[in-house]
Amino acid sequence: MDRIESGLLTVPEASAFLRLKTSTIRAWVLKRKVVHLKVGGRVFLRRSDLEALITASVVPAISNAPCDAFKTTGNSPPLRANKKTAPSSTSADVDAR
């Protein structure tokens, strides 16, 4: 049986599957954040474990209608000004110059 058919992936194959850098996968292996196998110094990851990782990482929507999150109810607090923007000049500021 072929290794890929059995569900074992190398680090580069796992990174391609998850669309992450190989260094991220290697860091996860080093920190034991992902289930892995070591055979003769080589690291393998099971496709089923990676699929479980994807399933566990799903962030559920707030509601069934995604547009509802952007509707205003009239009770929302006023928006705060961005601290990086300069305050707008008033006509009194213009006259003072």
C-alpha atoms as one frame of an Amber mdcrd trajectory, in Angstrom:
protein
   0.000   0.000   0.000   1.258   3.451  -0.916   2.101   5.827   1.944  -0.244
   8.571   0.700  -3.065   6.076   0.164  -2.635   4.969   3.777  -3.125   8.571
   4.899   0.437   9.374   5.996   1.785  12.720   4.813   5.267  14.198   5.040
   5.723  17.699   6.438   5.785  19.296   2.938   2.668  17.332   1.938   0.896
  18.323   5.161   1.821  21.969   4.657   0.428  21.847   1.114  -2.747  20.171
   2.405  -3.255  22.877   5.075  -1.878  25.671   2.854   0.646  26.649   5.523
   4.413  27.055   5.464   6.470  23.969   6.215   8.107  25.911   9.043   4.690
  26.269  10.708   4.105  22.512  10.549   7.616  21.843  11.873   7.054  24.300
  14.747   3.752  22.570  15.597   5.550  19.210  15.609   8.330  20.588  17.808
   5.813  22.070  20.278   3.596  18.944  20.003   0.609  21.003  18.881  -0.236
  18.449  16.206  -0.350  14.655  16.365   2.541  13.149  14.401   4.528   9.962
  13.918   8.299   9.593  13.844   9.681   6.669  11.903  13.434   6.408  11.565
  13.869  10.134  12.170  11.253  11.060   9.551   8.090  12.894  10.587   4.676
  11.909   9.226   1.227  13.314   9.878  -2.008  11.435   9.382  -4.455  13.043
   6.962  -7.308  12.140   9.337  -5.610  14.075  12.172  -5.210  17.121   9.925
  -8.859  16.906   8.866  -9.835  16.715  12.558  -7.702  19.805  13.200  -9.585
  21.651  10.453 -12.940  20.547  11.878 -11.951  21.628  15.395 -10.824  25.032
  14.082 -14.153  25.986  12.520 -15.505  29.232  13.957 -19.322  29.190  13.904
 -21.295  32.109  12.547 -23.104  34.386  14.974 -26.428  33.860  13.229 -27.816
  32.082  10.201 -28.093  35.374   8.325 -24.590  36.846   8.071 -25.927  40.268
   7.070 -27.711  40.636  10.439 -24.375  41.220  12.138 -23.953  44.455  10.188
 -27.415  45.903  10.746 -27.805  48.667  13.304 -30.529  48.398  15.896 -30.525
  52.039  16.952 -29.213  51.024  20.372 -25.613  50.683  19.308 -23.024  52.940
  20.934 -21.532  55.713  18.803 -18.449  54.877  16.794 -15.183  55.999  18.306
 -12.891  58.195  16.260  -9.734  56.634  14.944  -6.878  57.874  17.129  -4.509
  58.013  14.169  -6.564  60.565  12.252  -6.069  64.236  12.914  -9.053  66.151
  14.271 -11.016  67.966  11.606 -10.557  71.700  11.466 -13.501  73.946  12.244
 -14.301  77.289  10.708 -12.951  78.962  13.895  -9.593  77.212  13.318  -9.495
  78.420   9.730 -10.338  82.015  10.756  -7.607  81.981  13.418  -4.933  81.300
  10.804
